[in-house]
Every structure is written in structure tokens, then in C-alpha cells.
Amino acid sequence: MLVIFWNSLALPLLLTVISLTLPPLVAPSTSSPWNHSRPSNGIDLDDYSEDYDTAQTAKPLNPVAERCKYDLCQEQQPSCQQLSASTGCSCPGMSGPNELPDPPQLRKLSYEGSRGVVVYWCAPPSTVTHYIVQVEGQKGEIEAGDRKRQMELGEIAAGTEVCVQAVNRAGVSDRAKHSCTRFQPQSSESVLALKLGIIGGVVTLILVLVLALLLWRFRTQRKTLTRTEAGGADRVL
């Protein structure tokens, strides 16, 4: 009887011990962060997580506006602000109308025959309403529009200082070293002017001689014709 009782208790006891010891060893932990289970609605949480992370970290692209095709030294072109308003381009480094303009860049003074001395300049990186050109020894100043980049000065003596200044509502730019220069005629320009003067004088002399010759021949022929007509009239009488 004892053996039968022991056998009837041994099997349930063994099963109880096994059930207590096996679950921690084989049962998966539901709290583990590496448990990649799929939800019953068919949504892939891994893909969703990747998309969400990408959307959170991606930064919106800010397209940089193209720089305006504005040449500071080109004559008669719209201002950079006007180009920006019409095309959407950018004007980096350009100061506004309420800031004193920078001095222009005086490029050269050139003697150009009948035009006399011509001054060329480049606009500053500033908002400009107009320019003023000052010639040493001359009273007053010459105004030029904001799109102008050259000005005829006529005949000026060698060594005369010429300055170009920019103007806007904030005032007039300073007289800087690069906005003023003295007229120094080049030897090639002097030789060219001399050659043009000599050629012009020779052409004028030739025209005068041709006209004088034609006038002399006309008078000679007229006198001859008059004598012929007078001689014929005497014979008739």
C-alpha cells in the first residue's frame, strides 16, 4: 500500500517541479526590446518606425536664389534691385537706399578725339539714385543718371583731377582714392590726335586747291566764250 501511495504522489510532484522550473528558461520575455512582433492588422512596425525617423530627421530643402546677372561696369542696364524684383534673383552685398553709398570705382580717363576726355566708372555695391562728376577747376558738378557709366568732359588740361561720387537718399559717397584720378594723356593718344589733325588739315587743303582750280577754269572758259562771241559779232557787222 505504501508503494502504491508513493507512486501516485511521485508523478504529480515531478510534474509540478518541472512546471516551476521550465517557464523561466523557455518562455520568451514579452518586455524585451528585441521582440519584433507583427500586429494583427498587417502594419509593419519596422517600416513605420524607419519612415517616422526619416521624416523627423530630414530637413526641408531651401533653394538658394540665383545671383543676379548684374555687371557693375555695364552702361544702361537695370539696377540689381529691379532685376531681383522681376526675376527673383538675389543681390548679395548690396546696401539699401537708407545707407550711405560706397564710392564708385573710376576705371579710366581717356582722350577720344572729337568727344574730348571721357571718364569711365563702375557702380558701387549700393543703391544709387544718380552720380556726380567733379572736374578740378570747373565750377559746379555734372550729374549722371544711375544707369550711366561714362561721361564726356570735353577738353581738359593734363593733370586735372576728376572725381565720381554716388548719391542716394542717405547722402553722397566719400571721395576715395579709387574714385578720383588725374588726367594723364597717353603718348599713343597724343600721337593719334596729332595724326588726325594733320590728316584733316591735308584734306582741307586739297579741297581748297580743287575748288580754286575749278573756279579758275570756269572763269577762263567764260572769258574765252565772251571773246569768241564778241569777235563773231564784229564780223557780222
Secondary structure by P-SEA (a helix, b strand, c coil): caaaaaaaaaaaaaaaaaaaccccccccccccccccccccccccaaaaaaaaaaaaabbbbbcccccccccccccccccaaaaaaaccccccccccccccccbbbbccccccccccbbbbbbbccccccbbbbbbccccbbbbbcccccccccccccccbbbbbbbbccccccccccccbbbbbbcaaaaaaaaaaaaaaaaaaaaaaaaaaaaaaaaaaaaaaaaaaaaaaaaaac
